[in-house]
């Protein structure tokens, strides 16, 4: 496995005291560089005639690598380490989101309008006409981010408490990219009936529900039942957010190799929530040949271990991932690190496209196949072509909330993908640039507009 690129998720803030002599800082920086660290900011905190105190940020590639960098600094005889802190843990301390008042409370008048007795008039208005809740409460711009902690990132079934940092992060992204209030709801149950009932009971507060990190196949039933039983949009981001961004990126990647959806063969490795949703959306987009693989190989009709969802994608061909990849045009990985080899890639058709999206370590390191593929994408921010759900879900919900859509449909998914893809113009399209940056301010607006238009065309908009 190629050494991962040092990145900010494993970054340190190191405070050091060193003699006020020429060359001392150079020794520190040399030690960090020799240990493979990547330098960030260097700040001078204090200077005396005899010493300097500096604060240095350093990116590492893993927890173990960070320890190696610290050990290298400790070995310098004239250097004193005053403090070492993990920047990622620091930014999570005390949580990442907060609830803030929109109104001043400076007088008795303010209080009497915002709360009792004036608030009673608003309650009465809503009781008389329930739809007024969208005008006079947070419901119109608030999403519940719901999980049971059963499939968190690449960490697995770690429970609701351990899932909370991810859900807080999701809420942060909703606000930053979609101007949507979102709140994490981590449930202490993994029973489908209890999850559905709990979400239904709290639905009056929220304008939409974003399901997150619920393991397959339960996530399919949870989403299906909630979509059927609620009158607000329900969206499982691990499924549909991933599928939308993959489709957007693939639209542009195929332009580069001059291939059409109808004529390509796609292999998807990973038959969980994301893999199945990607397959379904690609079928809607016109793909005819999809070979879905799980840890036991090709989803084939001769297998007896398939659930109903997997059986719907079963093909005549059987074998391993390597068998499935022969002459395939596209590999889409939503699975596990290291499952794809350079040898497998070389058996694919010409002008190969590889999306290795396992996080944080992809199915194959891009460095190993750069000269053998036309386009490669990953889920990581330190490589080109990052497949990141934040390109989809803020705009999806922004559009759905704007028009009070009763649901989020496949048509909306498709239109969102086309809108994202269209933001990379023909003059910008390149093998290292097939998808917009997550910081492209046009994205959420474009997606929201596409979603609103689709909702109105389907007759599910309420405004």
C-alpha positions in Angstrom: 0.0 0.0 0.0 1.3 3.4 -1.0 1.9 5.8 1.9 -1.1 8.0 2.2 -0.6 11.7 1.6 -0.3 13.8 4.9 -3.5 15.6 5.4 -5.3 17.9 7.9 -7.4 15.1 9.4 -4.2 13.9 11.1 -2.7 17.3 11.8 -1.0 18.5 14.9 -0.3 21.8 16.6 3.1 21.7 18.2 4.5 24.4 20.5 8.2 24.3 20.8 10.8 26.3 22.7 14.2 26.7 21.0 17.4 28.7 21.6 17.4 32.1 20.0 20.2 31.1 17.6 20.6 30.9 13.9 19.7 27.5 12.4 17.6 26.3 15.3 14.3 26.5 13.4 15.9 24.9 10.4 16.7 21.9 12.6 13.1 21.6 13.7 11.8 21.9 10.1 14.4 19.4 8.9 13.3 16.8 11.5 9.7 17.2 10.5 10.5 16.8 6.9 12.7 13.8 7.4 9.9 12.2 9.3 7.5 12.7 6.4 5.4 15.5 7.9 3.9 18.3 5.8 4.3 21.8 7.2 1.5 24.2 7.7 1.6 27.5 9.6 4.6 28.6 11.6 3.9 31.3 14.2 6.3 33.2 16.6 4.6 33.4 20.0 7.4 34.8 22.2 10.9 36.0 21.8 13.5 36.7 24.5 17.3 37.3 24.3 17.9 33.5 24.9 14.9 31.7 23.4 12.0 31.6 21.0 8.6 30.0 21.4 7.0 28.9 18.1 3.8 27.2 17.2 3.9 24.9 14.2 1.1 23.0 12.4 2.0 19.7 10.8 0.0 17.3 8.7 0.6 13.6 9.1 -0.9 10.6 7.3 -2.0 8.6 10.3 -2.0 8.6 14.1 1.1 6.4 14.0 2.8 8.8 11.6 2.0 11.7 13.9 3.7 9.9 16.7 6.8 9.4 14.6 7.0 13.1 13.9 6.7 14.0 17.6 9.4 11.4 18.4 11.7 13.0 15.8 11.3 16.4 17.5 11.8 15.0 21.0 15.2 13.6 19.8 16.5 17.1 19.1 18.7 17.9 22.1 18.2 21.7 22.4 14.5 21.7 21.6 11.8 21.7 24.3 8.3 20.5 23.4 5.9 22.6 25.4 2.6 21.3 24.0 1.2 18.9 21.4 -2.4 18.9 20.4 -4.5 17.1 17.8 -6.1 19.7 15.7 -9.0 17.4 14.6 -9.9 16.6 18.2 -9.5 20.3 19.1 -12.1 21.4 16.5 -14.6 18.9 17.8 -14.3 19.8 21.5 -17.6 20.9 22.9 -19.4 20.0 19.6 -19.4 21.7 16.2 -22.9 23.3 16.1 -25.0 25.5 18.4 -28.5 26.9 18.5 -28.8 30.7 18.3 -31.7 33.1 18.8 -32.8 35.2 15.8 -34.5 37.8 18.0 -33.2 40.3 20.6 -34.6 40.0 24.1 -33.8 43.5 25.5 -37.2 44.4 27.0 -40.4 43.1 28.4 -42.1 43.9 25.1 -39.6 41.6 23.3 -40.3 38.8 25.8 -44.0 39.2 25.6 -44.0 38.8 21.8 -41.4 36.1 21.5 -42.9 34.1 24.4 -45.9 34.3 26.6 -48.5 35.8 26.2 -48.0 36.8 22.6 -46.8 33.3 21.4 -50.2 32.0 22.2 -51.7 33.9 19.3 -49.3 32.1 16.9 -50.2 28.7 18.4 -53.8 29.4 17.9 -53.2 30.4 14.3 -51.4 27.1 13.6 -54.1 25.1 15.4 -56.7 26.7 13.1 -54.6 26.2 10.0 -51.8 23.6 10.3 -49.9 24.7 7.2 -49.1 28.0 9.1 -46.5 26.0 10.9 -44.3 26.5 7.8 -44.7 30.3 8.0 -44.2 30.9 11.7 -41.8 28.2 13.0 -38.4 26.7 12.1 -40.1 23.8 10.3 -39.8 25.4 6.9 -36.0 25.4 7.0 -35.1 22.6 9.4 -33.9 19.0 8.7 -33.5 16.1 11.1 -30.2 14.2 10.5 -31.2 10.7 11.7 -29.0 7.7 12.3 -28.9 4.5 14.4 -25.1 4.4 14.3 -25.0 1.1 12.5 -22.9 2.0 9.5 -20.9 5.1 10.3 -18.3 6.1 7.6 -15.9 3.1 7.3 -16.1 2.4 11.0 -19.2 0.1 11.0 -21.7 -0.4 13.8 -20.3 1.9 16.5 -23.6 3.1 18.0 -25.5 6.4 18.4 -23.0 8.2 20.7 -20.0 7.5 18.5 -22.1 8.5 15.5 -22.9 11.9 16.9 -19.7 13.7 15.7 -20.5 12.7 12.1 -24.2 13.9 12.4 -23.0 17.2 13.9 -20.7 17.5 10.9 -23.6 16.8 8.6 -25.6 19.5 10.3 -22.7 21.9 9.9 -22.5 21.2 6.1 -26.3 21.7 5.8 -25.9 25.2 7.2 -22.7 26.2 5.5 -23.7 25.0 2.0 -27.5 25.2 2.0 -28.3 27.7 4.7 -30.5 25.0 6.3 -30.9 24.4 10.0 -30.2 20.8 10.7 -30.0 18.9 14.0 -28.5 15.5 14.7 -30.8 12.8 16.0 -28.9 9.7 17.0 -31.3 6.9 18.0 -30.7 4.3 20.7 -32.3 1.5 18.6 -31.6 -0.4 15.5 -35.0 -1.9 15.2 -36.7 -0.8 11.9 -40.2 -0.4 13.5 -38.8 1.7 16.4 -36.8 3.9 14.0 -39.8 4.5 11.8 -42.1 5.2 14.7 -39.6 7.5 16.4 -39.1 9.6 13.3 -42.8 9.8 12.6 -43.4 11.1 16.1 -40.9 13.9 15.9 -41.7 14.8 12.2 -43.9 17.9 13.2 -40.8 19.8 14.0 -38.9 19.2 10.8 -39.4 20.1 7.1 -37.4 17.1 6.0 -35.5 14.0 7.2 -32.0 13.1 6.1 -31.3 9.4 7.0 -27.6 8.8 7.6 -25.3 5.8 8.2 -28.0 3.2 8.6 -26.8 -0.2 7.4 -28.2 -2.1 4.5 -30.6 -3.8 3.9 -32.6 -2.2 6.8 -32.0 1.3 5.4 -34.0 0.5 2.3 -37.1 -0.5 4.4 -36.7 2.5 6.8 -36.6 5.0 3.9 -39.4 3.3 2.0 -41.7 3.3 5.0 -41.0 6.8 6.0 -41.5 8.1 2.4 -44.8 6.3 2.4 -46.0 7.5 5.8 -44.7 11.0 6.1 -45.8 14.2 4.1 -42.3 15.7 4.2 -39.3 14.7 2.1 -37.1 11.8 3.2 -33.6 11.3 1.8 -31.1 8.6 2.6 -27.8 10.4 1.7 -25.6 7.3 1.8 -27.7 6.0 -1.0 -28.9 8.8 -3.1 -26.4 11.5 -2.4 -23.6 9.2 -3.4 -25.5 8.0 -6.5 -26.2 11.6 -7.7 -22.6 12.7 -7.4 -21.3 9.5 -9.0 -23.7 10.0 -12.0 -22.6 13.7 -12.3 -18.9 12.8 -12.4 -19.5 9.9 -14.8 -21.4 12.1 -17.2 -18.3 14.2 -17.6 -15.8 11.4 -17.5 -17.6 9.7 -20.4 -17.4 12.9 -22.4 -13.6 12.7 -22.1 -13.5 9.2 -23.5 -16.4 9.7 -26.0 -18.5 6.8 -24.7 -22.3 6.7 -24.2 -24.2 5.3 -21.2 -26.1 2.8 -23.4 -22.9 1.1 -24.7 -20.7 0.9 -21.6 -20.3 -2.0 -19.1 -20.0 -0.9 -15.5 -18.7 -2.9 -12.5 -19.8 -1.7 -9.1 -17.9 -3.2 -6.1 -20.0 -2.9 -2.9 -23.6 -4.0 -2.8 -24.6 -2.1 0.3 -26.8 1.1 0.4 -24.5 3.2 -1.9 -23.7 0.5 -4.4 -27.4 -0.5 -4.9 -28.5 3.2 -5.2 -25.8 3.9 -7.7 -26.8 0.9 -9.8 -30.5 2.0 -9.8 -29.8 5.6 -10.7 -27.4 4.6 -13.5 -30.1 2.3 -14.9 -32.5 5.3 -14.9 -29.8 7.3 -16.7 -29.6 4.7 -19.5 -26.9 2.2 -18.5 -27.7 -1.3 -19.8 -24.9 -3.4 -18.5 -24.1 -3.3 -14.7 -22.2 -6.1 -12.9 -22.6 -5.7 -9.1 -20.1 -7.4 -6.8 -20.0 -8.0 -3.1 -17.4 -9.6 -0.9 -18.3 -13.0 -2.3 -17.9 -11.9 -5.9 -20.3 -11.3 -8.7 -24.0 -11.0 -7.9 -25.0 -14.0 -10.1 -28.2 -15.9 -10.5 -26.6 -19.2 -9.3 -25.9 -17.8 -5.8 -28.2 -18.8 -3.0 -27.0 -16.2 -0.4 -28.7 -13.2 -2.0 -31.4 -11.0 -0.4 -34.2 -9.6 -2.5 -32.4 -6.4 -3.4 -29.3 -8.2 -4.6 -31.3 -10.7 -6.6 -32.8 -7.8 -8.6 -29.3 -7.2 -10.0 -28.2 -10.8 -10.5 -26.6 -11.7 -13.9 -25.8 -14.9 -15.7 -22.1 -14.5 -15.3 -20.5 -15.7 -12.1 -17.0 -15.4 -10.7 -14.8 -12.9 -8.8 -14.3 -9.1 -9.1 -11.4 -9.8 -11.4 -13.7 -11.8 -13.7 -16.3 -9.1 -13.7 -13.8 -6.4 -14.7 -12.6 -8.1 -17.9 -13.5 -5.7 -20.7 -15.5 -3.4 -18.4 -15.4 0.3 -19.2 -16.0 1.6 -15.7 -15.1 0.5 -12.1 -17.1 2.1 -9.3 -15.9 1.2 -5.8 -17.9 1.8 -2.7 -16.3 -1.1 -0.8 -13.0 -1.6 1.0 -9.3 -0.6 0.7 -7.0 -2.5 -1.6 -9.5 -4.8 -3.3 -8.6 -3.6 -6.8 -5.2 -4.3 -8.3 -3.3 -2.8 -11.2 -3.5 -6.2 -12.9 -7.3 -6.1 -12.7 -7.4 -2.6 -14.1 -5.3 -3.6 -17.1 -7.9 -6.2 -18.1 -10.6 -3.5 -18.6 -11.5 -2.0 -21.9 -9.5 0.9 -23.4 -10.0 4.4 -22.0 -10.8 3.0 -18.5 -12.6 5.0 -15.8 -12.0 4.1 -12.2 -13.8 5.7 -9.3 -12.2 4.2 -6.1 -14.4 5.8 -3.5 -13.7 3.8 -0.3 -12.8 6.2 2.5 -10.3 7.0 3.9 -8.3 4.4 1.9 -9.5 3.8 -1.6 -9.9 0.4 -3.4 -6.6 1.2 -5.1 -4.1 4.0 -4.7 -4.3 6.4 -7.7 -0.5 6.5 -8.0 -0.5 2.8 -9.0 -2.7 3.2 -12.1 -2.3 6.8 -13.2 -0.7 5.8 -16.5 -3.3 3.0 -17.1 -6.6 4.9 -16.9 -8.3 7.8 -18.6 -9.9 9.1 -15.5 -9.6 8.3 -11.8 -11.7 9.7 -8.9 -11.7 9.0 -5.2 -13.6 10.1 -2.1 -10.6 11.9 -0.7 -10.0 15.6 -0.8 -6.2 15.3 -1.4 -6.7 13.9 -4.9 -8.4 15.4 -7.9 -12.0 14.5 -8.7 -13.4 14.1 -5.2 -16.7 12.3 -5.1 -18.3 14.1 -2.2 -22.0 14.0 -1.2 -21.8 17.6 -0.1 -22.2 18.5 -3.8 -25.7 17.0 -3.6 -27.6 17.0 -0.3 -27.6 20.7 0.7 -29.0 21.7 -2.7 -31.4 18.7 -2.8 -33.0 19.8 0.5 -32.7 23.5 -0.3 -34.8 23.0 -3.4 -37.3 20.6 -1.6 -37.8 23.0 1.3 -38.1 26.0 -1.0 -41.1 24.5 -2.8 -42.3 22.4 0.0 -42.0 19.2 -2.0 -43.8 16.3 -0.5 -41.0 13.9 -1.4 -37.7 13.6 -3.1 -38.0 11.6 -6.3 -35.8 9.8 -8.8 -36.5 12.5 -11.3 -35.0 15.0 -8.8 -32.0 12.8 -8.4 -31.4 12.8 -12.1 -31.9 16.5 -12.6 -29.6 17.2 -9.6 -26.9 15.1 -11.2 -27.3 16.8 -14.6 -27.1 20.2 -12.9 -23.8 19.3 -11.1 -22.3 18.0 -14.2 -23.2 21.1 -16.2 -21.2 23.3 -13.9 -18.0 21.9 -15.4 -17.9 23.6 -18.8 -16.3 22.1 -21.9 -13.4 24.5 -21.6 -12.7 23.3 -18.1 -13.3 19.6 -18.5 -10.1 17.6 -18.0 -9.2 14.2 -16.7 -8.3 15.9 -13.3 -11.4 18.0 -13.3 -14.7 16.2 -14.0 -16.7 17.5 -11.0 -17.0 20.9 -9.4 -15.3 21.7 -6.1 -17.3 21.4 -3.0 -16.5 25.1 -2.4 -18.0 26.1 -5.7 -20.8 28.5 -4.6 -22.8 27.8 -7.7 -23.5 24.1 -6.8 -26.2 24.3 -4.1 -28.1 27.0 -6.0 -28.0 25.0 -9.3 -29.1 21.8 -7.6 -31.8 23.5 -5.7 -33.2 25.1 -8.9 -33.2 21.7 -10.7 -35.0 20.1 -7.8 -37.6 22.8 -7.6 -38.3 22.5 -11.3 -38.6 18.7 -11.1 -41.0 19.0 -8.2 -43.2 21.4 -10.0 -43.2 19.2 -13.2 -44.2 16.2 -11.1 -46.9 18.0 -9.3 -45.5 17.5 -5.8 -44.7 21.1 -5.0 -46.9 22.9 -2.4 -46.0 26.5 -3.2 
